[in-house]
């Protein structure tokens, strides 16, 4: 009976850590996808700012040519 209890406790211990590792992996995956999304959004904003600046410069250039 004592060996059976030790086996059960060991199994529960490993199941406990297995569950916590799975949760940690999922959180790491979510954090990675969030960072990737944030980086993508930052690049889109940077591109939009560049395009806006280029458009404004083109407008100013066109005004001077008229």
BALOBA-1460 file (C-alpha; in Angstrom, 3 decimals):
// residues 66
<rec num="1" residu="x" x="0.000" y="0.000" z="0.000"/>
<rec num="2" residu="x" x="2.827" y="2.351" z="0.844"/>
<rec num="3" residu="x" x="4.483" y="1.808" z="-2.570"/>
<rec num="4" residu="x" x="1.158" y="2.401" z="-4.281"/>
<rec num="5" residu="x" x="0.741" y="5.714" z="-2.441"/>
<rec num="6" residu="x" x="4.293" y="6.768" z="-3.362"/>
<rec num="7" residu="x" x="3.607" y="5.888" z="-7.002"/>
<rec num="8" residu="x" x="0.388" y="7.911" z="-6.953"/>
<rec num="9" residu="x" x="2.140" y="10.898" z="-5.357"/>
<rec num="10" residu="x" x="4.958" y="10.720" z="-7.913"/>
<rec num="11" residu="x" x="2.453" y="10.505" z="-10.771"/>
<rec num="12" residu="x" x="0.537" y="13.512" z="-9.418"/>
<rec num="13" residu="x" x="3.777" y="15.445" z="-9.022"/>
<rec num="14" residu="x" x="4.744" y="14.835" z="-12.657"/>
<rec num="15" residu="x" x="1.224" y="15.562" z="-13.890"/>
<rec num="16" residu="x" x="1.313" y="18.814" z="-11.900"/>
<rec num="17" residu="x" x="4.566" y="19.915" z="-13.552"/>
<rec num="18" residu="x" x="3.439" y="18.709" z="-16.964"/>
<rec num="19" residu="x" x="0.331" y="20.874" z="-16.674"/>
<rec num="20" residu="x" x="2.357" y="23.880" z="-15.528"/>
<rec num="21" residu="x" x="4.832" y="23.456" z="-18.367"/>
<rec num="22" residu="x" x="1.978" y="23.279" z="-20.868"/>
<rec num="23" residu="x" x="0.519" y="26.489" z="-19.442"/>
<rec num="24" residu="x" x="3.934" y="28.182" z="-19.561"/>
<rec num="25" residu="x" x="4.416" y="27.119" z="-23.196"/>
<rec num="26" residu="x" x="0.976" y="28.447" z="-24.128"/>
<rec num="27" residu="x" x="1.681" y="31.784" z="-22.408"/>
<rec num="28" residu="x" x="5.048" y="32.028" z="-24.174"/>
<rec num="29" residu="x" x="3.347" y="31.311" z="-27.491"/>
<rec num="30" residu="x" x="0.722" y="33.983" z="-26.851"/>
<rec num="31" residu="x" x="3.391" y="36.500" z="-25.846"/>
<rec num="32" residu="x" x="5.380" y="35.713" z="-28.999"/>
<rec num="33" residu="x" x="2.367" y="36.148" z="-31.266"/>
<rec num="34" residu="x" x="1.453" y="39.384" z="-29.482"/>
<rec num="35" residu="x" x="4.981" y="40.735" z="-29.983"/>
<rec num="36" residu="x" x="4.949" y="39.675" z="-33.631"/>
<rec num="37" residu="x" x="1.621" y="41.426" z="-34.106"/>
<rec num="38" residu="x" x="2.899" y="44.550" z="-32.333"/>
<rec num="39" residu="x" x="6.020" y="44.564" z="-34.500"/>
<rec num="40" residu="x" x="3.884" y="44.177" z="-37.628"/>
<rec num="41" residu="x" x="1.636" y="47.061" z="-36.502"/>
<rec num="42" residu="x" x="4.688" y="49.232" z="-35.771"/>
<rec num="43" residu="x" x="6.062" y="48.511" z="-39.247"/>
<rec num="44" residu="x" x="2.687" y="49.389" z="-40.789"/>
<rec num="45" residu="x" x="2.585" y="52.677" z="-38.860"/>
<rec num="46" residu="x" x="6.162" y="53.456" z="-39.891"/>
<rec num="47" residu="x" x="5.278" y="52.736" z="-43.523"/>
<rec num="48" residu="x" x="2.155" y="54.917" z="-43.300"/>
<rec num="49" residu="x" x="4.181" y="57.769" z="-41.784"/>
<rec num="50" residu="x" x="6.782" y="57.444" z="-44.553"/>
<rec num="51" residu="x" x="4.076" y="57.410" z="-47.253"/>
<rec num="52" residu="x" x="2.383" y="60.454" z="-45.697"/>
<rec num="53" residu="x" x="5.685" y="62.315" z="-45.533"/>
<rec num="54" residu="x" x="6.450" y="61.422" z="-49.158"/>
<rec num="55" residu="x" x="2.996" y="62.614" z="-50.209"/>
<rec num="56" residu="x" x="3.437" y="65.902" z="-48.334"/>
<rec num="57" residu="x" x="6.865" y="66.442" z="-49.888"/>
<rec num="58" residu="x" x="5.425" y="65.730" z="-53.352"/>
<rec num="59" residu="x" x="2.638" y="68.230" z="-52.687"/>
<rec num="60" residu="x" x="5.123" y="70.889" z="-51.576"/>
<rec num="61" residu="x" x="7.291" y="70.198" z="-54.622"/>
<rec num="62" residu="x" x="4.257" y="70.473" z="-56.903"/>
<rec num="63" residu="x" x="3.335" y="73.826" z="-55.321"/>
<rec num="64" residu="x" x="6.797" y="75.237" z="-56.019"/>
<rec num="65" residu="x" x="6.653" y="74.110" z="-59.640"/>
<rec num="66" residu="x" x="3.355" y="75.874" z="-60.328"/>
